[in-house]
Amino acid sequence: MNHPPDGAALLDQLREALTRYVILPSPEVADAVTLWIAASHAQTAMAHAPRLVIRGPEKRCGKSRLLDIVEATCHDPFITVNSTPPAVYRSIGADPPTILVDEADTIFGPKADGNEDLRGLLNAGHQRNRPAKRYNANANRVESIPTFAMAALAGIGAMPDTIEDRAVIVRMRRRAPGEKTAPYRFRRDRPPLRELATALNQWLRADLKRLEEAEPAMPVEDRAADTWEPLVIIADHAGGTWPDRARAAALALTAEADDNGTPSTGLRLLTDCRQAFGPDTALPTATLLDRLKANPESGWADYGPTGLTAMKLGALLREYDIRSCNIRFPDAPQGKGYQRADFLDAWARYCPAVEAVPTADVLPFEGGTRPSRPSLISPAQRGTA
């Protein structure tokens, strides 16, 4: 009598293989990579195909070795070294391969001319039903080319936001003195890893319908939930300690990505404007610009040939529905400026919460506002101002 596979035991074996050959930065990362590899065997049941970004600050951080283990254990690995974009596109079907890209900086870096099609595939293929449209001149018709496929990318430095926002991110480091790994030999070590891949495939392919219908409780939201849902589905299906570990990994790696991610220009400006306002409820445009440029680490003094200008400031803030207005300030003629109240909604939506800061009451008058005595308001009060 055949017994059903023990999914938790298979995941344990896969994790042990990963940590045998590669030093990973944390237990949560090891769990996440394990679940990502397992999810590749069931991607036909998933609504999203998360990317796995393997990056390091320098060479010799173990990026390529980790990609070797991923290649040996994932579903139908497709390595894109020297592959043309049409070849990659045409390799994706109803049961897509797992796309593996080493030295991904050659695709996204400053010398990456000619890779627009491949970049487009990697961006679009995170979600089902995002085909590429191409005109077939021979058949005189427009064709839909599937893009949905899981992809692992290894390279030096950060990947574009459009990739990392859809990815489980692994920040590799060089081995410290005393950290040891087993040497990986392709002919000797890959065959048993492929056997493990076969066992994972048989376990998960037997329950594709159940996996497709799963709606797990997620510890993260929005795009992060889309990315992590396949991994959590696999963990819940395996049982044991894996459901809790998957959710802990999602929380830990999502928080790490938020802490280490590069914010957009608009988000940096919103955050710096909040600091620049200090206790004031209204500032002349010139004063706000001076305060923004005074911080040497902000980069606003070097934003453009002459630094951030009033026109560019206005253009950036208009994206968040913030506009300058006529304001009369004490001991100064009426002039253009910005009011704190106009920033409150954008700060609440896009910037992390901060401690209560001193602010000044504002007395309305014709044509603008006049700052008055200072008071202290809480974040909750600011949000409803």
Buried (B, 14 or more C-beta within 10 A) or exposed (E): EEEEBBBBEBBBBBBEBBBEBBBBBBBBBBBBBBBBBBBBBBBBBBBBBBBBBBBBEEEEBBBBBBBBBBBBBBBBBBBBEEBEBEEBBEBBEEEBBBBBBBBBBEBBEEEBEEBEBBBBBBBBBBBBEBBBEBEEEEEEEEEEEBBBBBBBBBBBEBBEEBBBBBBBBBBBBEBEEEEEEEEBEEEEBBEEBBEBBEBBBEBBBEBBEEBEEBEBEBBBEEEBBBBBBBBBBBBBBBEBEBBEBBBBBBBBBBEBBEEEBEBEEBBBBBBBBBEBBEEBBBBBBEBBBBBBBEEEEBBBBEBEEEBBBEEBBBEBBEEBEBEBEEBBBEEEEEBBBBBBBBBBBBBEEBBEEEEEBEBBEBEEEEEBBBBEEEEEBEBEEBEEE
